[in-house]
Amino acid sequence: MKDVLLTRYSLLPFLYTLFHRAHLQGDTVARPLFFEFPWDVATWELDRQFLWGRSLLVTPVLEPRVDSVTGYVPQGTWYDFYTGSSVSSSGEMLKMSAPLEHLNLHIREGSVLPTQKPGTTTEVTRGNPLRLIVALSSHATAWGDLFWDDGESLDSFEQGNYSYVVFNVTQNIFTSTVLHASTEVTKVTIGTLSIFGVQKPPSKVLLNGHEKPFSYLDNQVLTVSDLGISLSQGFSLQWL
C-alpha cells in the first residue's frame, strides 16, 4: 500500500494542475472514459475505470484476493506509467497483472505529465526535483502544462501569485515555456526528462545546444537525468 500511496504523491503536480484547470475552465479532474471517447460505444457503460484529466487511465482492482484485472484500453497508443512500455490498442479489453503493490496506470499518447519524487509529506515532496514524463503520439508530438503556487495561499491565481509552464514536443524537440512566473517557482528544479516512444536510439541529446548524457532502453524510453534546471527557466532539449 505504501508503494501505491507514494505513486499518488509523485502525481501531485499533475493532479494539482488538473484542479487548476477545473477552477479556471470547469474541466473535470476524474472523468469517465466516455467523456474522452464519446464515439466509442464500448466506453459508455464502463464504471470500473476512470481517467485523471485526459491523459492518465486508472484501472483499479475492485475485488478481493485477485492478482489480475481486466480493463478496457481505448484505441491508440498507451504507455505503462512505470516502465514506459507501449500498448497499441484497437479498442479492446486487456488482462493486466495486478499484484497488491501495483496499481495499473497508463498514459495516453501525446501527453506530458509533471511528476515529482515523493516524500513522506506533501511539504517534503514539493522540495524534490520534478520528473517530466513525455508520452509521444504516433506523430512524435506531445503537450502538457503545470500550474504551481505556494500550495497554501487562497486566491493565488486571482492575485497572480502563481507560475504556469507549458511543455511541447515536436520534431524531436522538447520545449518548456514559462508563461507566468512567481518567486515560488525558483525553488523547484527539473531533474529528469523521460520520453516514451522514441522510435530509434539517438546519437546525441542536446540541452539548450549542449550535449547531455542520456540512456535509451529497448522499450523505446529515452531518459535524461541530472538536468538541474530551475522551473522558472525555459529550455529546449533535442535528440538526434
N, C-alpha and C positions, 0 to 999 in steps of 0.2 A: 504493500500500500504506500510505503514511503516513496518508492520509485515513481509511482503514478502521481503522487502529490507534488514531487519535485518537477515532474514534467509539466504539471499545471503552472507551477511557479515560473518555469522557464518561458511559458507562453504569455505571461502577464503583459509585456509591452504590446503584443498583438491584440490581446483582449482589451486593454485599455484604449487602444486606438479604435477598436470597434465600438466601444461605448461613446467615444468622442463623435464618431460618425452618426451614431444613434441620436446623440444630443443635437448635432448640427443639422442632419438631414432626415432624421426619422427612420434610418435603416434599422433592420433587426440585427441583434447580436447573434443569438442562437436561432436558427431557422430550419424549417423542414426542407427536405430535398426538392419538393415540387416548387418552392419559391425560386430556385435557381434553374430548374429544369422543367418548366411547366408543359413543354411539348412532349415530355417523356411520360407516357401514361403509367409506366411501371412505378414512378415515384409518388403517384397521387395518394396511395394508401399506405405508404411506408411510415411507421410510427416507432421503429426501433433503432433509428439512426437519426443524426442531425448534423447540421453544418455550423461551424463558427464563421460568421460572415459568409463570403462566397468561396473561401479558399481552403478551409480545413474540414475534412469529413471525419466524423467521430462514429465509430461502430462499437458500442459498449456491449458488455456481457450482462444479460438481464436474467439469467437462470443460474441456480446454484450448482456447484460441483461439475462444471464443464470446463474443458480446456481448449475449446474452439468456438467460433461464432461464424454464422453465415450472414453476409451483408451485401447490399446492392451497391455496385460501383457504376455510376453513370458513364455515358460514352465519353471517351477522351483518355488522356494520359494522366495518371495519378502517381504520386511518389510517396513511398513509405517515409514517414516523418523521421524515423530513427536512422535508417540506412541510406535513404536516397534512391533505393532501387525502384524502377518504374513498373507500373502496371498499365498496360494498354487495354482498355475495355471497350466493348461494343455496346455496353449497357447490359450488365449481367450480374447474377448472384455469384459471389465467390466465398469459399470457405477459408477462414483465416485462423491461424493459430492464436490462442488467447490464454496463455498461462496467467496465473494470478498477478504477476508483477508487470504485466504488459497490457496497455490499452491501445487498440488499433486506431491509428491516426494516419490519414492520407492527405497530402497536399495537392491541390488542383493545379494543373499546368497553367503557366502564365502568371504565377503569384510570387510575391516576395514577402516572407514572414519575418518580422523582427522578433528575435528571442533573446534571452539573457541567461547567463549561468545562474542557476538557482542558489539561493542561500537559505538559511533557517528562518528568516523573516522577510517580509516584503521590503523593509528598510535596508537590510543587508543585500538583498537581491538587486536593488536599484543602484548599488555602487559597483556592481560587477560589469565586466565588458559585455557588449552586445554581440550576438551571433546572428548574422543575416542569412536566411535560407532562401535561395532562389530556385524556383521550380520552373524550368524553361518550357515554353509551349512548343508545339511541333514546328513553329516558325522561329524558334530560338528567341522569343521575346518574353518579357515578364514585367510586372508592375506591382508596386506596393507602397505603403506610406507608414508614417509613425508620428503619433501625437505624444508630446512629452511635456509635463509640467512638474511642479514640486510634489505632486501626489497628495497634497493635503488641503491647499487653499481652495476656498469656494470662488466660483466665477472667474477662474483663471483665464478661460478663453475670452470672456467678455472684456476682461481688463487687459488682455494682450500679454499676460504672463505665461506664455507657453512657447513651445517650439513645434514646428511642423516640417517634416522632411519627406521628400518623395524619392522613391527608388525606381529606376527604369533600366531595362536591358533591351538592347537592340544591336544587331550586327556585332556580336561578341564583345560588347562594351557595356559594363555596368556603371551607371552614374548615380550619385547621391546628390540631391539638390535641396538646399535648405531654403524653404520659402518663408519661414518666420522663425526667429531665434530669440531665446531669453537666456539669462545667465545660468539657469539650471542645466541647460544642455551642455555647457562647457565641462561639466563634471563627469560626463559619460563618454566612454570611448567605444569604438567598434573594434572588436578583437579578431573576429573570424568571419570570413565570407565563404559559404558553402553553396556551390552551384550544381544543381541536379539536372541531368540530361545533356551534358556536354558530349557531343557525339564522337569527337576524336580527341586523343591526347594532345594537349597544347605543347608547343615547343618552348614557349615562354609566356610569362604573365607580367604585365606592366601596370604598376600603380602610379598614376599621375606621370606616366612616361618612364618610370624607373623599374628595372627588373626586380621581381619579388619571388622568393622561393614558394613552391606550391607542391601539392600532392594530387595525384589522379588515380582513382580506383577503377577496377574493371567494370563496376556497375555504373560508370559514366558520371562519377561525382568528382568535381574539382573543388579543392579546398585551399584557401589561402589564409594562413594563420598569422598571429602576431602583427596585425595591422597597426594597432595603437593610434588610430585616427580619432580625433575628437568629433563627436556627433555634430558639433557646430560648424565643421568644415566640409564643404562639398568636395567630392573627389570622383575620379573615374578609374576603373580597373578594366583592362583589356586582356583577353587571352588570344594568342596567335598560334 
